Amino acid sequence: MAARLPDADALLTSAMDAVTPAMLAAAPRLRVIANIGVGFDNIDVAACAARGIVVTNTPGVVDDTTADTAFALMLAAARRIVEGDAFVRGGRWTATSQLPMGIDVHHRTLGIVGLGRVGRAIARRASGFDTKVLYHNRRRLDPAEEARLGVAYSDLDSLLASADFVVLQVPGTSETHHLIGAAQLARMKRSAVLVNTARGGVVDDAALADALRRGIIGAAGLDVFEGEPDVHPDLLAALAGAEPPDRVVPPGNPKA
């Protein structure tokens, strides 16, 4: 990309393409950057503004897709789908086997951190599972919108302590960097499932690895990682060695 920039009037990027001031300096003709993705945290917007380069993105195009992914990860982590698949494929299923049962999603409490377009799509899907939905957002919705979506506002600490499932759907900014770290994970239920379909840097991966290894939370379903495509080695080790208890945690028993 850097080799082609000197003659480029426009640049089409994906979320994996970092656009830095050094790259912009090598592109004297550049007038517009079109980012294929909802965010633009891969682009130095301030540097572009200083050069008069227009930056565009594609908001809204993957709202439902991301909401579907969030529920897929939630269900897979709760019901231990990946473990169950490995259990069968690895020839471990016998007449006396203790199967990886997991926990139920229905009639639980779902906490959504970030109730924008995707967060609202997740809330709509949650109604089909008869879940109680809490949300935390920079700005609280008006009461009519809360009633329409069937959600209740909560501060972040209370949401983390109350939710059986926590889904992160906030933008990747300096304010949300490591929004979920060791202190926040410690507030969650031991049986809780954390799902991140936002940005990798929203979660402190090292702290999450430690929480999974020590049983501070029950499971995690991750669509993104900090520093991707690389994954923190402690997190990979924690996931590879995870052996949660073979039991179903009943509703109303948060610390079981």
N, C-alpha and C positions, 0 to 999 in steps of 0.2 A: 504494500500500500504506500509506504514511504517513497518507493522508487517512482510511483506513478503520480504522486501528488503535485510535483512542480508544474505539470501541464494541465491540472484538473481545475475545472470551473465548479464542479459539484462533487460531493462525496456521499456515497451510500454506505452506511455502516450497520453493523449488528451490535448487540449488547456486549459481545466479546471483543469488539474493536475499540481500543483506548485511543482517544484523540487528545494529544497533549500539546502544550504550547510549542514544543520543539518541532512537532509535526506540522503545526500551523505555520511556523516560520519558514518551512520548506515548500509552502503552497501559496505563492504570491497571487495566484489567480482565483483562489477559492472564494466562492460567494455563498454557498449553501451546503449544509450538512443535513442529510435526511437519515434519521436513525430508525431502523426497523425494530421497534420495541416500544413498550409503554413508558419506560424511563429514559433518562438521558444522563445518568450518573457516570457513564463511561466517557463523557465529553466534557472538556473544560469550557463550560458555557461562558464564564467571565472572559476568558481569553478570546473566545469567538466574538463576544460583544465588543470587545476593544478593537477588533479588526473589522467590525461591521459584517460579520458572517452570520447569516440566518441559520438557526438550528431548529429542526422540526422532528417530531416523533409520531407515533401511531397509537394514541390512546384509545382504549375501548375495544380493540380488535381481538384481544384474548381474554376478555373478562370472564366469559362463561367457561372457556377452556381452563383457565387458572382455577376457577371455583370447582370445576370437576376434579382437577388434579388435587386440590386441597382435600376434597372428600375421599378421593382414592387413597391418598397417603394416610388420612385419618383411619379409614377402615382397615387398610393393610397393617398399620401399626397396632391398632386395637385388637384385631382378630388374628394377628401374627401370621399373615398370609405368606410372607417370604420364608419365615421359619418353617411353616407347615409344608411348603413346597420342597424345601431342602430336606425336611424330615422324611418325606415319602421318596424323593429321588435318591436319597442316601441309603435307602434300604433299612431305615430304623423303625419302620412301622411293623409291629408284631402284635400277636393276640394279647400280649400283656403290656403293651406300650402305654405310657402316660402321654397323651396327646397334648400339643401346645394349644390350649383353649383360648387364651386371651380374655378380653373384656368386651362388654356390649357397648354400642354407641347410642342406641335408642334410650329415651327417657333419662339422659344424662344432662350435664350442663356444659355448653359450648361457650368459650370465651373467644371473641374475635377482636384482635388488636389492629385497628385500622378499618373503619367502616366506609370506605370509598366505594367505587363501582364494584370491585371484586368482592370486597367484604359484604356488601349487600347481596350479591349473588350467592355467596356462601350462606348467609342468613336465610335466604329464601329456600335453599336446598335443605337446611336444617329443619324446617317445619315438617318435612316428610318423615323425619326421624323422631318427632315428638320431643325435641330437645328444648331445654330452657336456654335462651341465648342472651349472654351478656356481651357488651361491647365497650371498648375504650377508644376514644377518638380525640383528635386535637380540638374539634368543635362538636358539641353535643347536638344531635338532631332535634328538630322540633317534636313535641309530643305526638302530633298526628302521624309523622313519619315513623316514629318509634312504634306506634300502635300498628301501623300498616305492615311493618316488617316483623313485628312480634319480638322486639328486642328491648333490653333494659340497659341503661347507661351504668357504668361502674368505673371507679378509679382503677388504675392499673394494678396496684397491690391487692385490692380486694378481688379483682377478676382472677389474678393468678392463684389466689388462695382458694377460690370457690370452684373454678372450672375443672371438669374432668378432661376436657380437650381445650388446648389453647392454640389458635391459628393466628399466625402473624401475617399481616397483609398491609404493611406500611411501606412508604417509599424509602429508598436508600439515601439517607442524607447524613450530615455530620451529627444532627440531633438524634437520629435513630441508630447510629453506630453502636453496636454492643448494647442495644436496648435490653436484651435478655442476657444477663451474665450470671455469675455464681449467686449473687444475692437474690435475684429474681427467681432463679431455679429453686432455691431453697424455700421459697414461699409456696411453691406448688405442691399438690398432693403427691404422695409417693406413687400412686397409681396413675398419675396424669400422663397424657400424651401431648407432646409439643410438635406442632406442624409448622414448618416455615416454607411459605410459597411467596415470600416477599423478595428480599435480597440477602445474600449470604452474610454480609457484615452486620446485619441486624442481630445475629446471635454470636456470642463468643464461643467459637467451636471448641476451644480447649476446656472451657468451663462446662460445656454441654457433655463432652466426653467424660469428664470427671463425674458429673451428675449421673450419667448412665452407668458408669462403672461402679459407683457407690450405691446405686439404687435410690438416689434422691428423687428421681422421677421414673415413671414406668417405661416410657418408650419415646422415640422421636421419628417423625416422618419428614424427610428433608428433600426439597426440590432444588435447593441452592446451597452453596458453600462459600465461605469466605476464601478469596484467593483462587476461586475455581478457574481452570479445571483441576487444579491441585486440591486435595482434601487433607485436612490436618491429620497427621499420622495417629495421634492419640484417639481421634474420633473414629478412624477406621478400625483401630485395635479394639475400641470399646464396642463397636457394632459387631465385629467379628466374634468377640468373646461373650456377647450378651446371652445370658441364659435366664430369662425372667421366670418366676415361679409358675408352675402349671396349675393355675387356678383362675376362676372367674371371680372378680371383685364385685360384690353386690352393690347396687346403688345405696348411698347413704352411709358407706363405710370408707371415708376418704383416705384414711391412713392404713388400710389393710394392705 
